[in-house]
């Protein structure tokens, strides 16, 4: 693998220089700000704090990718995202379904065959492009929202809101290159802003569910 191979995937990038994507780079502050806000709101909850740390890492990794734009930076970009997804699924399995550690981990592991089956299906959707890798996440959140609605309507509503924000975010990500001629800046920066909002919101949703469970348990 060529770790220093240059990657040019976004409308804003016109050359290989460090600040070729200034807006895409700076808007990663959305992830970091969301992580810091939710850390203060975490109340010592270990899973919420772990999600905040990973959310902060998402901002750093994405910043590195939109400045260096090389293979190693792309890995630094996507790895924290995958970690966040897996940790969040585990968190929902715990507070949403009330599963113990091992069953929650086992159900979380099913994300890999789920993604393997659904990503190729979304790749068949015209115009979605590389965002096909993220669309299954929005679908999975909606699935959890529907299934959890009878037992936890507030949690389900929060998840549905998160899925809606993610769908809007994916839409802007998918439109970045197709609208490049009309919007030279591109639309990828909206992916950062909306995702920062969405990922922070998802931690809030988890915290509210965890607090409600603690109250019931008490």
HELIX and SHEET records of a PDB file:
HELIX    1   1 UNK A   22  UNK A   26  1                                   5    
HELIX    2   2 UNK A   29  UNK A   41  1                                  13    
HELIX    3   3 UNK A   46  UNK A   68  1                                  23    
HELIX    4   4 UNK A   71  UNK A   95  1                                  25    
HELIX    5   5 UNK A  101  UNK A  123  1                                  23    
HELIX    6   6 UNK A  129  UNK A  131  5                                   3    
HELIX    7   7 UNK A  132  UNK A  148  1                                  17    
HELIX    8   8 UNK A  153  UNK A  178  1                                  26    
HELIX    9   9 UNK A  188  UNK A  217  1                                  30    
END                                                                             
